[in-house]
Each structure stands twice: as structure tokens, then as C-alpha cells.
């Protein structure tokens, strides 16, 4: 794939992207719109998804902002129904919403564990369930689930996050087997370190800022054990999502693309 997604195109396609108010989801929604898709920008953060939808519209694309709590089935039903009403059957679903909790097992409250699982795993299940039902009406589609390199190599303090992301990998493989014959493809991307707001929300972020003096120095320190010696930009992950969502990958299902700068190799 080149910097502009190679031959991947989404002209006239309808897409729903969860977690699209920031980070990887935002980059994906904007890239999809540039490639011709009509993008529903869905996020629990209403202000964030409205801002992204407005950006897309100003750039000449087509977008709808939708408040979406991925843990609430009623929200999924409303989002898919709105896509169908506005643009017709859903063609592409990207599950990008996610949270983390950086705590050792013994220090983690059950409620914290359950919250990570609710967003990262229940949200993927609910989104896929309703996306599949909508795609059946349109004769097929593409589902891309955002897992994580932590689902391959977990880190200390990331038990809940790593467990949820490992589960997403197996969920995707099972769903790919279930719905391939109906023309519905299910694939995953597994990012490593990416410069997203999730990192800045971590409890240790401010300590690292004080230690290293600037965000750029913090990113460098966090990427020190990565062969490419840097974190990814959200747009780099969005390019892989675009490939899997498009007809360029029409014979690809149950696959995983690891986007981690080689981190899982060491």
C-alpha cells in the first residue's frame, strides 16, 4: 500500500466507525471519506464525533455524527437504523472504540476489569452482531475490528486490556467462519504503540512528562524497545483498515495485520 492507500477505494460505500471521535477511529473516518465513503462518525463523546463529522464535511465528504455508547445495545440499533435511513444498507463496520486500565491484577477493582471488557469486547460483539444483520440486507460487507499487539504480547499492568484484545482476535476468526459464505468478511488490525489520546489519559502519562520534559521525548522513550524506534501515527493504522475494508482485500477474511513497528518480534 502506498501513502494514499494504494488502489483501495470506498466510492459510494456506507461505513460506521465506532470510537471515531479521536485517535485511530478519527483518522479512519477521515480517510474513508476521502476515499468516497459516507461515514457515520460514532463515539460516546458527542463533541468529538461532531467535530470530526464537521471536518469531513468541510473537506467535501459525507458524514453523520452519532452518539454511541458501545456497551448499550439500544445505541447500536439506533446507529445502524440511522445509517440505513440516511444512506441505505451498511457496507463497512470498523470497531475502533477502546479503553485501557494500567494496573497490576491485585490492585484492580472488579468494576475496572468489567469496564474494560464491556467497552473492548462487549462493544465488539454488539457492533458485529448488528453490522452483520444490516450487511445481510445489502448482500455482504466488510468488518474490521481493532485489536492490539498487546493481544499477542501482553505487558505487565495491562492484564485487562491484553485479555480483551486477545479475545477480539479469536472473536474475529469465529465470525469470519460464520459469515464468509454470506459475503461478509471479518478481519483485524493489531496496532502497537500509536500516538492517540488513550496514552495521554493513562495515570503514568504525567509522570513521564515530568521525567522526560516533552511529549516527543515521552514517545521516544516508550518506543525505545521497538525496532523502528517510534510510535505510529493514527493515519498509518487507518491505511491498513482501509485496505481490509475495500475490495482490494475482497479475498481476505479471518486475517490479522500487525502494525507495531516490529514490537512483537522482540
Residue frames relative to the residue before (quaternion, step in Angstrom):
aa qw qx qy qz dx dy dz
X 1.0000 0.0000 0.0000 0.0000 0.00 0.00 0.00
X 0.3527 -0.7194 0.5568 0.2190 3.53 -1.03 0.80
X 0.7450 -0.4096 0.2826 0.4442 3.53 -1.33 -0.05
X 0.7341 0.3756 -0.2269 0.5182 3.57 1.18 -0.43
X 0.6895 -0.5312 0.2786 0.4060 3.57 1.12 0.60
X 0.4987 -0.6677 0.4350 0.3410 3.58 1.20 0.32
X 0.7746 -0.3035 0.2484 0.4961 3.56 -0.88 -0.97
X 0.4038 0.7304 -0.4689 0.2892 3.58 1.25 0.14
X 0.0584 0.7909 -0.6034 0.0834 3.54 -0.82 1.04
X 0.1526 -0.7869 0.5927 0.0788 3.57 -1.17 0.62
X 0.1619 0.8389 -0.5080 0.1092 3.57 1.11 0.59
X 0.8495 0.1247 -0.1241 0.4975 3.56 -0.76 1.12
X 0.5255 0.6403 -0.4149 0.3766 3.59 1.24 -0.02
X 0.3065 -0.7184 0.5890 0.2072 3.55 -1.23 0.52
X 0.0457 -0.8240 0.5633 -0.0397 3.56 -0.78 1.07
X 0.1519 -0.7422 0.6462 0.0925 3.52 -1.17 0.74
X 0.0513 -0.8014 0.5958 -0.0134 3.56 -0.71 1.12
X 0.2116 -0.7729 0.5838 0.1302 3.59 -0.60 1.08
X 0.7761 0.2792 -0.2379 0.5130 3.56 -1.14 0.61
X 0.3908 0.7772 -0.4208 0.2574 3.56 1.24 0.46
X 0.4908 0.6812 -0.4260 0.3370 3.59 1.24 0.09
X 0.8023 0.0351 -0.0059 0.5958 3.59 1.22 -0.31
X 0.8169 0.3523 -0.1887 0.4158 3.52 -1.38 -0.03
X 0.8401 -0.1196 0.1159 0.5162 3.55 -1.04 -0.87
X 0.6435 0.5327 -0.3297 0.4398 3.59 0.97 -0.81
X 0.6423 0.5174 -0.3159 0.4689 3.58 0.97 -0.85
X 0.6689 0.4972 -0.3010 0.4634 3.58 0.87 -0.97
X 0.6518 0.5214 -0.3105 0.4549 3.58 1.02 -0.80
X 0.6538 0.5118 -0.3171 0.4583 3.59 0.89 -0.90
X 0.6739 0.4902 -0.3012 0.4635 3.58 0.89 -0.89
X 0.6596 0.4952 -0.3137 0.4704 3.60 0.96 -0.82
X 0.6260 0.5354 -0.3382 0.4550 3.58 0.94 -0.83
X 0.6639 0.5061 -0.3094 0.4555 3.58 0.89 -0.91
X 0.6486 0.5087 -0.3205 0.4667 3.59 0.99 -0.78
X 0.6981 0.4478 -0.2605 0.4942 3.56 1.18 -0.58
X 0.6962 -0.5325 0.2561 0.4077 3.59 1.23 0.37
X 0.5293 0.6384 -0.4179 0.3711 3.60 1.23 -0.04
X 0.3529 -0.6390 0.6262 0.2739 3.50 -1.38 0.35
X 0.1334 -0.8617 0.4895 -0.0036 3.52 -0.37 1.30
X 0.2190 -0.7182 0.6430 0.1508 3.54 -0.93 0.95
X 0.2110 -0.7744 0.5920 0.0733 3.52 -0.64 1.25
X 0.0184 0.8413 -0.5340 0.0819 3.57 -0.15 1.30
X 0.1851 0.7703 -0.5861 0.1699 3.54 -0.89 0.96
X 0.5433 -0.5962 0.4718 0.3562 3.57 -1.18 0.52
X 0.6429 0.4758 -0.2960 0.5222 3.57 1.26 -0.49
X 0.3037 -0.7951 0.4976 0.1673 3.59 -0.14 1.29
X 0.6554 0.5161 -0.3216 0.4479 3.57 0.91 -0.88
X 0.6527 0.5292 -0.3105 0.4443 3.56 0.98 -0.84
X 0.7085 0.4441 -0.2890 0.4662 3.59 0.80 -0.91
X 0.6059 0.5354 -0.3639 0.4623 3.61 1.07 -0.59
X 0.6466 0.5302 -0.3186 0.4464 3.57 0.96 -0.87
X 0.6707 0.4857 -0.2992 0.4740 3.59 0.93 -0.87
X 0.6417 0.5170 -0.3274 0.4624 3.60 0.94 -0.83
X 0.6491 0.5083 -0.3161 0.4696 3.59 1.02 -0.77
X 0.6071 0.5446 -0.3470 0.4630 3.59 1.05 -0.74
X 0.6668 0.5039 -0.2989 0.4605 3.57 0.89 -0.96
X 0.6602 0.5127 -0.3080 0.4544 3.57 0.91 -0.90
X 0.6478 0.5191 -0.3186 0.4576 3.59 0.95 -0.85
X 0.6925 0.4636 -0.2671 0.4839 3.57 1.12 -0.66
X 0.6184 -0.5913 0.3219 0.4053 3.58 1.31 0.17
X 0.5508 0.6203 -0.3926 0.3971 3.57 1.26 0.18
X 0.4626 -0.6543 0.5281 0.2811 3.53 -1.39 -0.03
X 0.1563 0.7993 -0.5602 0.1511 3.57 -0.68 1.10
X 0.1422 -0.7321 0.6575 0.1071 3.50 -1.35 0.52
X 0.2919 -0.7279 0.5910 0.1890 3.55 -1.06 0.79
X 0.0044 0.8092 -0.5852 0.0525 3.56 -0.92 0.94
X 0.3493 -0.7050 0.5697 0.2375 3.57 -0.78 0.97
X 0.0653 0.8049 -0.5808 0.1024 3.56 -0.80 1.05
X 0.1251 -0.7242 0.6762 0.0517 3.51 -0.76 1.15
X 0.3494 -0.7997 0.4466 0.1975 3.56 -0.24 1.27
X 0.6279 0.5403 -0.3435 0.4427 3.61 1.21 -0.25
X 0.6704 0.4836 -0.2798 0.4883 3.61 1.30 -0.18
X 0.3940 -0.7456 0.4836 0.2345 3.58 -0.51 1.15
X 0.6103 0.5600 -0.3579 0.4311 3.60 1.02 -0.71
X 0.6294 0.5318 -0.3390 0.4539 3.60 1.05 -0.68
X 0.6363 0.5151 -0.3238 0.4743 3.58 1.03 -0.75
X 0.6404 0.5253 -0.3276 0.4546 3.56 0.93 -0.87
X 0.6711 0.4980 -0.2966 0.4622 3.58 0.94 -0.90
X 0.6601 0.5187 -0.3164 0.4417 3.59 0.93 -0.86
X 0.6836 0.4738 -0.2903 0.4732 3.59 0.85 -0.94
X 0.6359 0.5250 -0.3320 0.4580 3.59 0.98 -0.77
X 0.6589 0.5091 -0.3139 0.4562 3.58 1.00 -0.79
X 0.6051 0.5384 -0.3478 0.4722 3.59 1.04 -0.73
X 0.6826 0.4999 -0.2883 0.4484 3.55 0.83 -1.02
X 0.6677 0.5042 -0.3001 0.4582 3.56 0.97 -0.85
X 0.7232 0.4544 -0.2497 0.4562 3.56 0.94 -0.88
X 0.8567 0.1477 0.0035 0.4942 3.56 0.81 -1.02
X 0.5892 -0.5510 0.3978 0.4371 3.60 1.17 -0.27
X 0.8067 -0.3190 0.1823 0.4628 3.60 -1.31 -0.10
X 0.5119 -0.6399 0.4899 0.2977 3.53 -1.15 0.73
X 0.2099 -0.7944 0.5622 0.0943 3.56 -0.95 0.95
X 0.8083 0.1243 -0.0137 0.5754 3.57 1.01 -0.86
X 0.0283 -0.7675 0.6401 0.0183 3.55 -1.05 0.85
X 0.0677 -0.7760 0.6269 0.0143 3.55 -0.93 0.99
X 0.1855 -0.7779 0.5942 0.0863 3.57 -0.71 1.10
X 0.0666 0.8390 -0.5302 0.1029 3.55 -0.13 1.33
X 0.4994 0.6621 -0.4330 0.3532 3.60 1.23 -0.22
X 0.2205 0.7840 -0.5602 0.1512 3.56 -0.96 0.82
X 0.1172 -0.7641 0.6292 0.0807 3.54 -1.27 0.48
X 0.2314 -0.7604 0.5866 0.1557 3.55 -1.29 0.24
X 0.1134 -0.7529 0.6399 0.1044 3.54 -1.35 0.14
X 0.1501 -0.8257 0.5417 0.0471 3.56 -0.35 1.26
X 0.3860 0.6966 -0.5138 0.3190 3.54 0.10 1.33
X 0.5225 -0.5957 0.4915 0.3614 3.59 -1.10 0.59
X 0.6711 -0.5257 0.3413 0.3961 3.56 -1.15 0.63
X 0.7162 0.4804 -0.2757 0.4247 3.56 0.77 -1.01
X 0.6936 0.4603 -0.2710 0.4834 3.59 1.21 -0.42
X 0.5946 0.5989 -0.3569 0.4004 3.58 1.23 -0.24
X 0.3752 -0.7033 0.5615 0.2221 3.53 -0.99 0.91
X 0.6168 -0.5548 0.4048 0.3846 3.57 -1.14 0.60
X 0.6384 0.5380 -0.3304 0.4402 3.58 0.98 -0.80
X 0.6358 0.5173 -0.3314 0.4672 3.61 1.06 -0.69
X 0.6288 0.5250 -0.3140 0.4800 3.56 1.01 -0.86
X 0.6963 0.4855 -0.2804 0.4482 3.57 0.80 -1.01
X 0.6253 0.5391 -0.3466 0.4452 3.59 1.05 -0.69
X 0.6397 0.5105 -0.3265 0.4729 3.60 0.96 -0.82
X 0.6739 0.4887 -0.2966 0.4680 3.58 0.91 -0.89
X 0.6312 0.5496 -0.3363 0.4318 3.58 0.99 -0.80
X 0.7217 0.4261 -0.2519 0.4838 3.58 0.85 -0.96
X 0.7731 0.4157 -0.2116 0.4298 3.57 0.66 -1.11
X 0.7858 0.2986 -0.1572 0.5184 3.60 1.05 -0.67
X 0.6682 0.4620 -0.3082 0.4950 3.61 0.82 -0.90
X 0.6427 0.5382 -0.3231 0.4391 3.57 1.00 -0.82
X 0.6393 0.5087 -0.3155 0.4827 3.58 1.06 -0.76
X 0.6428 0.5208 -0.3191 0.4623 3.58 0.95 -0.86
X 0.6998 0.4700 -0.2827 0.4576 3.60 0.76 -1.02
X 0.6632 0.5086 -0.3138 0.4506 3.58 0.92 -0.86
X 0.6638 0.4951 -0.3015 0.4726 3.56 0.96 -0.87
X 0.6158 0.5615 -0.3402 0.4356 3.57 0.96 -0.85
X 0.7539 0.3871 -0.2246 0.4809 3.58 0.75 -0.99
X 0.5926 0.5481 -0.3691 0.4607 3.59 1.14 -0.49
X 0.6422 0.5229 -0.3252 0.4565 3.59 0.94 -0.88
X 0.6509 0.5143 -0.3222 0.4560 3.59 0.89 -0.87
X 0.6769 0.4786 -0.2936 0.4759 3.59 0.98 -0.81
X 0.6729 0.5045 -0.3015 0.4491 3.59 0.95 -0.83
X 0.5643 0.5876 -0.3872 0.4317 3.57 1.11 -0.55
X 0.6605 0.5123 -0.3081 0.4542 3.56 1.00 -0.82
X 0.7343 0.4036 -0.2287 0.4956 3.57 1.16 -0.57
X 0.5817 -0.6364 0.3521 0.3643 3.59 1.25 0.14
X 0.7979 -0.2410 0.1152 0.5404 3.60 1.16 0.47
X 0.0808 0.8002 -0.5918 0.0542 3.52 -1.32 0.01
X 0.4212 -0.6883 0.5361 0.2480 3.51 -1.36 -0.09
X 0.1092 -0.7707 0.6266 0.0365 3.55 -0.97 0.96
X 0.0462 -0.7831 0.6201 0.0002 3.56 -0.85 1.01
X 0.1392 -0.8013 0.5808 0.0344 3.55 -0.66 1.17
X 0.3093 -0.7483 0.5577 0.1827 3.56 -0.88 0.95
X 0.1020 -0.7669 0.6334 0.0153 3.54 -0.51 1.26
X 0.3751 -0.7062 0.5337 0.2753 3.61 -0.91 -0.83
X 0.5742 -0.5597 0.4680 0.3715 3.53 -1.24 0.49
X 0.5608 0.5887 -0.3842 0.4374 3.59 1.23 -0.36
X 0.5889 0.5584 -0.3620 0.4585 3.57 1.25 -0.29
X 0.6545 0.4305 -0.2992 0.5447 3.57 1.36 -0.10
X 0.7913 0.0860 -0.0011 0.6054 3.55 0.80 -1.12
X 0.1773 -0.8088 0.5499 0.1094 3.62 -0.19 1.17
X 0.2972 -0.7361 0.5767 0.1932 3.52 -1.23 0.50
X 0.6112 -0.5304 0.4257 0.4047 3.56 -1.22 0.43
X 0.7863 0.2931 -0.2358 0.4901 3.55 -0.93 0.91
X 0.7060 0.4352 -0.2549 0.4971 3.58 1.27 -0.13
X 0.1803 0.8385 -0.5032 0.1056 3.59 1.10 0.59
X 0.6845 0.4795 -0.2984 0.4610 3.59 0.83 -0.92
X 0.6709 0.5009 -0.2961 0.4597 3.57 0.87 -0.96
X 0.6860 0.4876 -0.2895 0.4559 3.58 0.83 -0.99
X 0.6484 0.5163 -0.3215 0.4579 3.58 0.97 -0.82
X 0.6632 0.5035 -0.3138 0.4563 3.58 0.92 -0.86
X 0.7006 0.4718 -0.2759 0.4588 3.58 0.94 -0.87
X 0.5991 0.5273 -0.3596 0.4835 3.60 1.14 -0.54
X 0.6397 0.5259 -0.3183 0.4613 3.57 1.04 -0.78
X 0.6075 0.5529 -0.3528 0.4482 3.59 1.04 -0.72
X 0.6117 0.5583 -0.3514 0.4366 3.60 1.01 -0.76
X 0.7200 0.4339 -0.2579 0.4763 3.58 0.79 -0.97
X 0.5877 0.5621 -0.3608 0.4566 3.57 1.09 -0.67
X 0.6630 0.5146 -0.3050 0.4501 3.58 0.90 -0.92
X 0.6572 0.5129 -0.3166 0.4524 3.57 0.94 -0.85
X 0.6547 0.5011 -0.3131 0.4715 3.59 0.98 -0.82
X 0.6669 0.4968 -0.3070 0.4628 3.59 0.93 -0.88
X 0.6108 0.5474 -0.3527 0.4505 3.59 1.06 -0.71
X 0.6531 0.5023 -0.3058 0.4772 3.59 1.03 -0.77
X 0.6792 0.5214 -0.2922 0.4259 3.56 0.95 -0.86
X 0.8409 0.2661 -0.0835 0.4638 3.60 0.84 -0.94
X 0.3870 0.7438 -0.4734 0.2700 3.59 1.23 0.09
X 0.6601 0.5236 -0.3138 0.4378 3.58 0.95 -0.83
X 0.6794 0.4595 -0.2883 0.4941 3.59 1.24 -0.31
X 0.5785 -0.6215 0.3630 0.3839 3.55 1.26 0.26
X 0.5512 0.5759 -0.4070 0.4459 3.57 1.21 0.47
X 0.1743 -0.7983 0.5734 0.0595 3.55 -0.58 1.21
X 0.0886 -0.7846 0.6129 0.0310 3.58 -1.06 0.80
X 0.0848 0.7976 -0.5861 0.1141 3.56 -0.64 1.18
X 0.2724 -0.7598 0.5651 0.1710 3.56 -1.28 0.26
X 0.1908 -0.7009 0.6620 0.1845 3.48 -1.37 0.38
X 0.1803 -0.7876 0.5850 0.0697 3.56 -1.06 0.80
X 0.1100 -0.8187 0.5612 0.0511 3.59 0.07 1.23
X 0.3486 -0.6611 0.6132 0.2560 3.50 -1.32 0.45
X 0.8087 -0.1542 0.1374 0.5508 3.58 -0.78 -0.97
X 0.0274 0.7828 -0.6180 0.0679 3.56 -0.77 1.09
X 0.4626 -0.6863 0.4883 0.2766 3.58 -0.97 0.83
X 0.2540 0.7650 -0.5414 0.2390 3.56 0.10 1.34
X 0.6648 -0.5149 0.3624 0.4021 3.60 -1.23 0.35
X 0.5167 0.6489 -0.4254 0.3620 3.61 1.14 -0.44
X 0.6490 0.5171 -0.3224 0.4554 3.58 0.99 -0.82
X 0.6780 0.5035 -0.2977 0.4451 3.56 0.91 -0.92
X 0.6540 0.5118 -0.3113 0.4620 3.59 1.21 -0.40
X 0.5132 0.6527 -0.4190 0.3675 3.58 1.26 -0.21
X 0.6066 -0.6066 0.3815 0.3442 3.56 -1.07 0.78
X 0.7083 0.4793 -0.2693 0.4428 3.60 1.05 -0.71
X 0.4535 0.7309 -0.4359 0.2650 3.60 1.25 -0.27
X 0.6817 0.4882 -0.2970 0.4568 3.58 0.85 -0.94
X 0.6102 0.5366 -0.3502 0.4659 3.59 1.08 -0.65
X 0.6613 0.4968 -0.3065 0.4711 3.58 0.98 -0.82
X 0.6192 0.5412 -0.3433 0.4537 3.58 1.01 -0.74
X 0.6654 0.4875 -0.3051 0.4759 3.56 0.92 -0.86
X 0.6667 0.5203 -0.3027 0.4395 3.57 1.00 -0.81
X 0.8097 0.3052 -0.1339 0.4829 3.58 0.84 -1.01
X 0.5027 -0.7279 0.3685 0.2858 3.58 1.25 -0.18
X 0.8053 0.0255 -0.0183 0.5920 3.62 1.17 -0.35
X 0.6284 -0.5380 0.3973 0.3973 3.56 -1.22 0.46
X 0.6501 0.5322 -0.3350 0.4264 3.58 0.89 -0.88
X 0.6536 0.4999 -0.3112 0.4755 3.59 1.02 -0.77
X 0.6130 0.5351 -0.3445 0.4682 3.58 1.11 -0.67
X 0.6431 0.5122 -0.3294 0.4642 3.59 0.90 -0.89
X 0.6521 0.5213 -0.3169 0.4501 3.59 0.94 -0.88
X 0.6643 0.5066 -0.3041 0.4578 3.57 0.96 -0.86
X 0.6653 0.5053 -0.3029 0.4585 3.57 0.95 -0.85
X 0.7264 0.4246 -0.2323 0.4880 3.58 1.13 -0.68
X 0.3465 0.7912 -0.4636 0.1976 3.58 1.26 0.04
X 0.7453 0.3849 -0.2181 0.4988 3.61 1.05 -0.71
X 0.5280 0.6012 -0.4151 0.4330 3.58 1.28 0.28
X 0.5387 -0.6605 0.4016 0.3349 3.64 -0.71 0.96
X 0.7197 0.4194 -0.2625 0.4871 3.63 0.96 -0.73
X 0.3816 -0.7955 0.4188 0.2149 3.58 1.36 0.10
X 0.7287 0.3266 -0.2781 0.5338 3.57 0.98 0.77
X 0.4675 -0.6033 0.5498 0.3394 3.51 -1.39 0.15
X 0.5109 -0.6310 0.4872 0.3216 3.56 -1.24 0.45
X 0.4252 -0.6165 0.5860 0.3094 3.50 -1.33 0.32
X 0.6128 -0.5676 0.3843 0.3933 3.66 -1.02 0.62
X 0.6189 0.5734 -0.3405 0.4151 3.59 1.06 -0.74
X 0.6201 0.5460 -0.3512 0.4404 3.59 1.11 -0.58
X 0.6414 0.4847 -0.3158 0.5039 3.57 1.09 -0.65
X 0.6207 0.5609 -0.3381 0.4311 3.58 1.02 -0.80
X 0.6082 0.5614 -0.3574 0.4326 3.60 1.06 -0.67
X 0.6602 0.4897 -0.3067 0.4799 3.59 1.00 -0.80
X 0.6248 0.5269 -0.3326 0.4705 3.58 1.04 -0.76
X 0.6225 0.5404 -0.3338 0.4573 3.58 0.98 -0.84
X 0.6436 0.5263 -0.3278 0.4487 3.58 0.87 -0.89
X 0.7069 0.4645 -0.2722 0.4588 3.59 0.78 -1.00
X 0.6637 0.5180 -0.3044 0.4456 3.58 1.08 -0.70
X 0.7146 0.4945 -0.2418 0.4317 3.56 1.09 -0.73
X 0.6685 -0.4935 0.3838 0.4027 3.53 -1.37 0.10
X 0.4780 0.6471 -0.4494 0.3883 3.59 1.25 -0.13
X 0.7484 0.3148 -0.1794 0.5555 3.58 1.24 -0.50
X 0.2401 0.8365 -0.4746 0.1318 3.59 1.14 0.52
X 0.7096 0.3701 -0.2723 0.5342 3.62 1.25 -0.16
X 0.5664 0.5816 -0.3727 0.4494 3.56 1.24 0.48
X 0.2457 0.7419 -0.6028 0.1611 3.57 -0.76 1.07
X 0.7804 0.2742 -0.2409 0.5077 3.56 -1.09 0.73
X 0.5144 0.6645 -0.3945 0.3717 3.57 1.28 0.31
X 0.2351 -0.7442 0.6082 0.1450 3.52 -1.34 0.36
X 0.1179 -0.7562 0.6381 0.0837 3.57 -1.02 0.83
X 0.2078 -0.7780 0.5857 0.0915 3.55 -0.61 1.19
X 0.0477 -0.7987 0.5988 -0.0363 3.57 -0.69 1.15
X 0.3391 0.7927 -0.4263 0.2738 3.56 0.50 1.18
X 0.5075 -0.6723 0.4170 0.3415 3.60 1.21 0.29
X 0.6759 -0.5055 0.2806 0.4571 3.56 1.23 0.44
X 0.3472 0.7871 -0.4624 0.2147 3.59 1.30 0.07
X 0.6978 0.4703 -0.2872 0.4576 3.61 0.95 -0.82
X 0.5685 0.5965 -0.3858 0.4149 3.61 1.25 -0.04
X 0.7267 0.4400 -0.2413 0.4691 3.58 1.12 -0.54
